[in-house]
Amino acid sequence: MTTKEQNVRDQVSKDYAAAVTRPSPDSCCGTVEDRRKGVAVKSAGYTPEELASLPDDAVVNAFGCGNPTAFTGVTEGDVVLDLGSGAGIDVLLAARKVGPTGRAIGIDMTDEMLAKANENIAASGLTNAEVRKGIIEDLPVADSSVDWVISNCVINLSPEKDKVFAEIARVLKPGGQMLVSDIVVEDLPQWARENSQLYSSCVAGAISEEQYIQGLNDAGLEEVEVIDRVIYESNQLEAFINSELKGDSSENASSCCGTSFNGSGITPDMAKTIATEMSGKVWSAVFRARKS
Ligand SMILES: C[S@@+](CC[C@H](N)C(=O)[O-])C[C@H]1O[C@@H](n2cnc3c(N)ncnc32)[C@H](O)[C@@H]1O
């Protein structure tokens, strides 16, 4: 790992630590109910029943761009691994699906996210869910040990995506499957690529669908395909950029729901301009693959 890659990872972790330790939702950014609705709209995939089954903190601290478990044939007794599990929303949903004979394991590198996920697991009462500290480029998980790898809006943040794809292939059992929701981009303007402010917002580090598929194939996975897409209109993209990391508590940011987020200085006006320029070039895709 180069110093540059380590710096990218450190910045992403710092930004998500700030996002998850922002003021409580009732004192900022509207009511919990508003934020629940926001998550449902943004992720275009969680059902009201799924959201209602989760602790408030798991929902309001969701930073995904899809609902990967909605597409799985996850059944009782399966082992599900969630890469970049954040505050635990998909770990909890997976744990419910696999039941007491199965297990849902989340991996995240950010201590503050792991703490929040542990609180949410405790609040849910589920005993078959856990989170582990680690990086998705070097998973703290045994070879050929999981039935499903899921991930929600995380791999775009990795500076070493080929290592992540190789790790997915390593930890899946033969016949196991991967279902990943992630942001992909096409013809992203060079200025956006080079804009570090857009990296932690899940845009600047994203690759194309073609590169994603190539990376998964190169890792030895099979039946690689895109099974769903949500192409953002400019107003949806603006809302997405604004919602990722909103309410930063770093010293550079203004209080909450205010004039900037993630300490990067992106204001709502800037988000609008960026979204207009990048409309149609950024979308959320669900990738499926199988290990033979
Ligand atoms: C956009 S949030 C998504 C969180 C969660 N999947 C969800 O849907 O709410 C990205 C999460 O991935 C974690 N993350 C980013 N890059 C990572 C890496 N290389 N290794 C481990 N965790 C990572 C961050 O700490 C953060 O919790």
The ligand as an SDF file (V2000), in Angstrom:
LIG
                    3D

 27 29  0  0  0  0  0  0  0  0999 V2000
  -20.8380    5.2230    2.4710 C   0  0  0  0  0  0  0  0  0  0  0  0
  -20.6270    4.4570    4.0410 S   0  0  0  0  0  0  0  0  0  0  0  0
  -21.6950    3.0390    3.8380 C   0  0  0  0  0  0  0  0  0  0  0  0
  -22.0320    2.3730    5.1340 C   0  0  0  0  0  0  0  0  0  0  0  0
  -23.0600    1.2340    5.0500 C   0  0  0  0  0  0  0  0  0  0  0  0
  -22.7050    0.2540    4.0630 N   0  0  0  0  0  0  0  0  0  0  0  0
  -24.4430    1.7750    4.7750 C   0  0  0  0  0  0  0  0  0  0  0  0
  -25.0530    1.3840    3.7790 O   0  0  0  0  0  0  0  0  0  0  0  0
  -24.9180    2.6030    5.5590 O   0  0  0  0  0  0  0  0  0  0  0  0
  -19.0150    3.7760    3.8690 C   0  0  0  0  0  0  0  0  0  0  0  0
  -18.5260    2.9390    5.0650 C   0  0  0  0  0  0  0  0  0  0  0  0
  -17.4520    2.1230    4.6190 O   0  0  0  0  0  0  0  0  0  0  0  0
  -16.3520    2.2170    5.5090 C   0  0  0  0  0  0  0  0  0  0  0  0
  -15.1500    2.0460    4.6770 N   0  0  0  0  0  0  0  0  0  0  0  0
  -14.7760    2.8000    3.6290 C   0  0  0  0  0  0  0  0  0  0  0  0
  -13.6550    2.3270    3.0770 N   0  0  0  0  0  0  0  0  0  0  0  0
  -13.3090    1.2220    3.8030 C   0  0  0  0  0  0  0  0  0  0  0  0
  -12.2390    0.2780    3.7280 C   0  0  0  0  0  0  0  0  0  0  0  0
  -11.2950    0.3980    2.8010 N   0  0  0  0  0  0  0  0  0  0  0  0
  -12.1980   -0.7330    4.6300 N   0  0  0  0  0  0  0  0  0  0  0  0
  -13.1550   -0.8370    5.5950 C   0  0  0  0  0  0  0  0  0  0  0  0
  -14.1820    0.0260    5.7250 N   0  0  0  0  0  0  0  0  0  0  0  0
  -14.2680    1.0370    4.8290 C   0  0  0  0  0  0  0  0  0  0  0  0
  -16.4960    3.5790    6.1620 C   0  0  0  0  0  0  0  0  0  0  0  0
  -15.8750    3.6000    7.4230 O   0  0  0  0  0  0  0  0  0  0  0  0
  -17.9980    3.7410    6.2410 C   0  0  0  0  0  0  0  0  0  0  0  0
  -18.5140    3.2030    7.4300 O   0  0  0  0  0  0  0  0  0  0  0  0
  1  2  1  0
  2  3  1  0
  2 10  1  0
  3  4  1  0
  4  5  1  0
  5  6  1  0
  5  7  1  0
  7  8  2  0
  7  9  1  0
 10 11  1  0
 11 12  1  0
 11 26  1  0
 12 13  1  0
 13 14  1  0
 13 24  1  0
 14 15  1  0
 14 23  1  0
 15 16  2  0
 16 17  1  0
 17 18  1  0
 17 23  2  0
 18 19  1  0
 18 20  2  0
 20 21  1  0
 21 22  2  0
 22 23  1  0
 24 25  1  0
 24 26  1  0
 26 27  1  0
M  CHG  2   2   1   9  -1
M  END
$$$$
